[in-house]
């Protein structure tokens, strides 16, 4: 039986599905539509919203329609109603989104938010740190910019007049420089495209080498290896022997790449994350936990 498993960005043991709180449906005779009131502005009359002491700046979703005070932290969240049976919470890059059945009252929704408050605040903090790391790691595509490659940094050098072929990329490993056959006034998009193409070629070559190394050790055969550009997972494998690996892994150390390769190859034997699966991984990478660390700390990779 074919199966599909995915390795989520930075999260290996936590569920990726939204956290939901079951709600019992109201009796049919009492079901009435609930009209969502507008968000109460800061200058509202007294007693229209909870008061709060000066504290952390509010966490604001760009499509926020409601807000709530959770453990002293004001959270403004996007709220919507739909055809669903539960109250759902999702913390993403933009903040907190809440969805609820049409027949559930706002007091019920807020009670659920308070119940999940510690989880929500923890996830919002994690997402904020992730966003800050992403902004700090954002690449400015220009001459002299630093780009990651196999766990270290390379400096870009526009080299149209040198030995680099037009539109090509040439690695000077000793100098930690990636020379690009582009003019000094090349646009950022053109620089990015040349580096992306080079990253992808290096990734395909290295992934093939690592699969060829580890597949015999695990007693499996890769029928098809392809590159992935997914933003939400590092790799995937199916029972028919197909393996997909995110080309952005080329930015990580080889030890981390090896972990993802072995993880996906191990799924060709165990299509799950059982104890038996981790025993397969450990059989060739006894200290694989150390190789997971860069992935768990990673932001969505540089584009």
C-alpha positions in Angstrom: 0.0 0.0 0.0 1.5 3.3 -1.1 1.8 5.9 1.6 2.9 9.4 1.9 4.9 11.0 4.7 6.3 14.5 5.0 9.0 16.0 7.0 7.8 19.4 8.2 10.0 22.5 8.4 11.4 22.7 11.8 8.8 20.5 13.5 9.3 16.8 13.8 7.3 15.7 16.8 4.6 18.4 17.1 1.3 18.0 15.2 1.0 20.4 12.3 -2.8 20.4 12.2 -4.8 23.3 13.9 -5.7 22.7 17.5 -9.4 22.3 17.8 -11.8 22.3 20.7 -14.9 20.1 20.2 -18.2 21.9 20.6 -21.6 20.1 21.1 -24.2 21.4 18.6 -27.1 23.4 19.9 -30.6 21.9 19.7 -32.1 22.5 16.3 -34.9 24.6 17.7 -32.5 27.1 19.3 -30.0 27.5 16.4 -29.8 31.2 15.5 -27.2 33.1 13.4 -24.7 35.1 15.4 -23.7 38.4 13.9 -20.0 39.2 14.5 -19.7 42.6 16.2 -17.0 45.0 15.0 -13.7 45.2 16.9 -14.1 47.7 19.8 -11.8 50.6 19.2 -9.3 51.7 21.8 -11.3 54.9 22.6 -14.6 53.0 23.3 -16.8 54.1 26.2 -16.1 52.5 29.6 -17.1 48.8 30.2 -17.2 47.9 26.5 -13.9 46.1 26.7 -11.6 44.7 29.4 -9.2 47.2 30.8 -5.5 46.4 30.9 -2.4 47.9 32.4 0.4 49.1 30.2 2.3 46.0 29.0 3.7 44.3 25.9 2.6 45.7 22.6 -0.4 43.8 21.2 0.0 41.0 18.8 -2.0 42.1 15.8 -3.1 39.9 12.8 -3.4 42.1 9.7 -7.0 40.9 9.2 -7.9 41.2 12.9 -11.6 41.6 13.6 -11.6 40.9 17.4 -9.3 41.0 20.3 -8.8 39.4 23.7 -6.6 39.7 26.8 -4.6 36.5 27.5 -2.5 36.5 30.6 -1.9 40.3 30.3 -1.1 40.1 26.6 -3.5 41.8 24.2 -4.0 39.6 21.1 -5.9 40.9 18.1 -7.0 38.0 15.9 -8.7 37.2 12.6 -12.1 35.6 13.3 -14.4 33.9 10.9 -17.4 31.6 11.0 -18.0 28.6 8.7 -19.4 25.2 8.2 -17.4 23.3 10.8 -18.1 21.4 14.0 -15.3 22.7 16.2 -13.6 25.9 17.3 -10.2 26.0 15.6 -7.0 27.9 16.3 -4.1 28.5 13.9 -1.0 30.5 14.7 0.8 31.4 11.5 3.3 34.0 10.3 0.7 36.7 10.4 -0.7 35.8 13.9 -3.7 34.1 15.4 -6.7 33.0 13.3 -9.8 31.6 14.9 -12.7 29.9 13.2 -15.9 28.7 14.8 -19.3 27.2 13.8 -22.0 29.7 13.0 -24.1 28.7 15.9 -21.5 29.1 18.7 -21.7 32.2 20.8 -18.8 34.6 21.2 -18.6 33.8 24.9 -18.0 30.2 24.0 -15.3 31.3 21.6 -13.6 33.5 24.2 -13.8 30.7 26.8 -12.0 28.4 24.4 -9.3 31.1 23.8 -8.7 31.5 27.5 -8.5 27.7 27.9 -5.9 27.5 25.1 -4.2 30.8 26.2 -0.8 29.4 27.3 -0.5 27.4 24.0 -1.5 30.4 21.9 0.9 32.8 23.6 3.7 30.2 23.3 3.1 29.7 19.6 2.8 33.4 19.0 6.2 34.0 20.7 7.8 31.2 18.6 6.3 32.6 15.4 7.6 36.1 16.3 11.1 34.7 16.8 10.9 32.9 13.6 9.8 36.0 11.7 12.6 38.0 13.2 15.2 35.4 12.2 13.7 35.3 8.7 14.0 39.1 8.3 17.6 39.0 9.7 18.5 36.3 7.2 16.9 37.9 4.2 19.3 38.1 1.3 19.9 41.4 -0.5 20.8 40.2 -4.0 23.7 42.4 -4.9 27.5 42.2 -5.4 29.2 41.3 -2.1 26.0 39.7 -0.6 26.5 36.6 1.6 24.6 33.5 0.8 24.5 30.1 2.7 26.0 27.0 1.2 26.6 23.7 3.0 26.5 25.4 6.4 28.9 28.3 5.6 28.7 31.6 3.9 29.8 32.5 0.4 30.2 36.1 -0.9 28.8 36.9 -4.3 31.1 38.5 -6.8 29.7 39.9 -10.1 32.4 38.9 -12.6 31.2 39.6 -16.2 34.7 40.7 -17.3 36.5 37.8 -15.6 36.7 34.1 -16.3 33.1 33.2 -15.4 30.9 32.5 -18.4 27.9 34.8 -19.0 25.1 33.9 -16.7 27.1 31.1 -15.0 28.2 30.6 -11.4 31.7 29.5 -10.5 32.7 28.5 -6.9 36.0 29.7 -5.5 36.0 27.4 -2.5 39.3 28.6 -1.1 38.1 32.3 -1.1 34.6 31.4 -0.1 33.4 33.3 -3.1 30.7 32.5 -5.7 31.6 34.3 -8.9 28.7 35.2 -11.2 29.0 35.9 -14.9 26.9 39.1 -14.6 27.5 42.8 -15.1 27.9 45.1 -12.1 24.5 46.7 -12.8 22.7 43.3 -12.9 19.2 43.5 -11.4 18.5 41.7 -8.1 16.1 39.2 -9.8 18.7 38.2 -12.3 21.3 37.6 -9.5 18.9 35.6 -7.5 17.9 33.4 -10.5 21.6 32.6 -11.3 22.3 31.6 -7.6 19.1 29.6 -7.4 20.0 27.6 -10.5 23.5 27.0 -9.1 22.0 25.9 -5.7 19.7 23.5 -7.5 22.4 21.9 -9.6 24.6 21.4 -6.5 21.6 20.0 -4.6 20.8 17.4 -7.3 24.3 16.3 -7.5 24.9 16.0 -3.8 21.5 14.4 -3.1 22.2 11.7 -5.7 25.6 11.0 -4.0 24.1 10.7 -0.5 21.2 8.5 -1.6 23.7 6.2 -3.4 25.7 6.1 -0.2 22.8 5.4 2.3 20.3 3.4 0.3 22.4 0.1 0.3 23.1 0.5 4.0 19.4 0.7 4.6 18.5 -2.1 2.2 16.3 0.1 0.1 16.2 1.3 -3.6 15.3 4.8 -4.8 13.3 4.4 -7.9 13.0 8.2 -8.5 14.8 11.2 -6.9 13.5 14.7 -7.6 13.9 18.1 -6.2 11.2 19.9 -4.2 10.7 23.6 -3.8 8.1 23.2 -1.1 7.9 25.9 1.6 6.5 23.6 4.3 8.6 20.4 4.3 12.1 19.2 3.7 11.4 16.0 2.0 8.9 13.2 1.3 8.9 9.6 0.3 6.3 7.2 -1.1 6.1 3.4 -0.9 6.9 3.0 -4.6 10.4 4.3 -4.0 9.9 7.9 -5.0 11.9 10.4 -2.9 11.6 14.2 -3.1 14.1 16.5 -1.3 13.9 20.2 -0.9 16.7 21.8 -2.9 17.1 24.5 -0.2 18.8 21.9 2.0 21.9 22.7 0.1 22.2 25.7 2.4 22.7 23.3 5.4 25.8 21.3 6.5 26.2 17.9 4.9 25.4 16.2 8.3 22.0 17.8 8.2 21.4 16.9 4.6 22.4 13.3 5.4 19.8 13.2 8.2 17.0 14.3 5.8 18.2 11.8 3.2 18.3 9.0 5.7 14.9 10.0 7.2 13.2 9.7 3.8 15.0 6.5 2.9 14.0 5.0 6.2 10.4 5.6 5.2 10.9 3.2 2.3 11.1 0.5 5.1 8.8 2.0 7.7 6.0 4.3 6.4 5.4 5.8 9.8 7.3 7.5 12.7 7.2 4.5 15.0 10.0 3.2 17.2 10.9 0.8 14.4 11.3 3.8 12.1 13.7 5.7 14.4 15.6 2.5 14.9 16.2 2.3 11.2 17.4 5.9 11.1 19.7 5.3 14.1 21.2 2.2 12.5 23.1 4.4 10.1 23.1 7.8 12.0 23.4 7.0 15.7 23.6 10.7 16.6 20.9 11.9 14.2 19.4 14.2 16.9 22.3 16.6 16.6 21.8 16.9 12.8 18.1 17.8 13.5 19.1 20.9 15.4 19.7 23.3 12.4 16.3 22.2 10.9 14.4 22.8 14.1 15.9 26.3 14.4 15.5 27.2 10.8 13.3 29.8 9.3 11.8 29.4 5.8 14.9 29.2 3.7 16.4 32.1 1.8 15.0 32.9 -1.6 
